Amino acid sequence: YGAAGTQKERTFIAIKPDGVNRGLIADIIARFEKKGFKLVGLKLVHPTEDFAAEHYDDLKARPFFPALVKYFASGPVVAMVWEGKDVILTGRKLIGATNPADAAVGTIRGDYCIIMGRNIIHGSDGADSAKHEISLWFKENEIADWESAVHKWTY
Ligand code: RTP
């Protein structure tokens, strides 16, 4: 379940504190929804610095790591799990390049931010990190199963 390469592929997406603070939650969710992906996990969390450091553990040797941890723990974050075919890679395309100055117009970062240190959104960069990040942020029973939903209730 959640396996890369299938329609059940899953990725972890987080709207960072600046994205939340600037009122971009609905717009960002709308972009993923309109693309056709399924939202299967969603919560608003204010990460501690320890948790932020764990999330960005692979970057701990980088000079910008302390600033990154402070930024990521500076306010509530919208943590999400999105599902669909190729959602990891396509999600990264919707997000745009890490440096907003290089992000194409029409991408989330290309449209809404200017600098690398305030780039409003995170997305898993591969199957392994997606799996790791989803398990770090979500318990098994916090992930919704759309197949069991009663679709006839929507018209
Ligand atoms: P993310 O993990 O947040 O989706 O970003 P990414 O894969 O596009 O970029 P990554 O290299 O993993 O870096 C993680 C976040 O660290 C901040 N950063 N600052 N030189 C810098 O000041 C610098 N480089 C990276 C960004 O917030 C980046 O998203």
Boltz pocket constraint, residues with backbone or C-beta under 6 A from the ligand:
constraints:
  - pocket:
      binder: B
      contacts: [[A, 59], [A, 64], [A, 68], [A, 96], [A, 97], [A, 98], [A, 116], [A, 117], [A, 118], [A, 119], [A, 121], [A, 122], [A, 123], [A, 124], [A, 125]]
      max_distance: 6.0
